[in-house]
Amino acid sequence: MPNQEFLNAAILLIVGVLLALFLYSTSRDFLRGFQPRRWLKFFLAGNKARLANRPAEARRLLHKAGLLSRRLPHNWQIRALTLSEFAELLRAQGKFRQAERLRRRQLTLHAQFGAARSP
């Protein structure tokens, strides 16, 4: 029969492992919810800067939004919207080839994922 110290240590180990799994799961879910909010903050600030005719600031903010949208693989609409806004910024600056390339990437996303949802 195991002694009392061994049983206490085993119970403490089990409780510690369960607590660690709970904390990992909770923090992972929190961070998943945090990234779309962070993307939205940069996206809206970039859009506001673009409309206020501050292209350098808009480019910086939309670039950050684009980097964050790449980390959200299941949200292709977010990625497409970011590409669209960036393309509009480039078009307004007269960089038509770069804008066209981004628009084509946006259309590719819509064709790849959006067509599967249409009736």
C-alpha positions, 0 to 999 in steps of 0.5 A: 500500500502506498504511503500518504506522501506518495498519494499527496504528491500524485494528487498534487501532480494531477491537479497541477497538470489539469490546471496547466491544461485549463490555463493553456486552453483559456489563454489560447482562446483569449489570444484567438479573439484578440488578433481580430480586434487588433486587426480591426484597430489597424485596419480602421486607422489605416482607412481613416488615414487614407481618407484624410490623405495621409498615404505614408501613415495609411500604408504603414497601418494597412501593412500591419493589418495585412500582416495580422490578417495572414495569421487569421487563416480561416478569415479569408474575408478579412484578408480580402478586405485588407487587400482591397483597402491597400489596393485602393491606397495604391490606386490613389497614389497612381501605382496602378500595377501594384494595385492591380496585383493586389486586386487580383489576389483579392479576386482569387480569394473570393473565387477560391473561398466565396464560390463554395458558399454561393448557392 
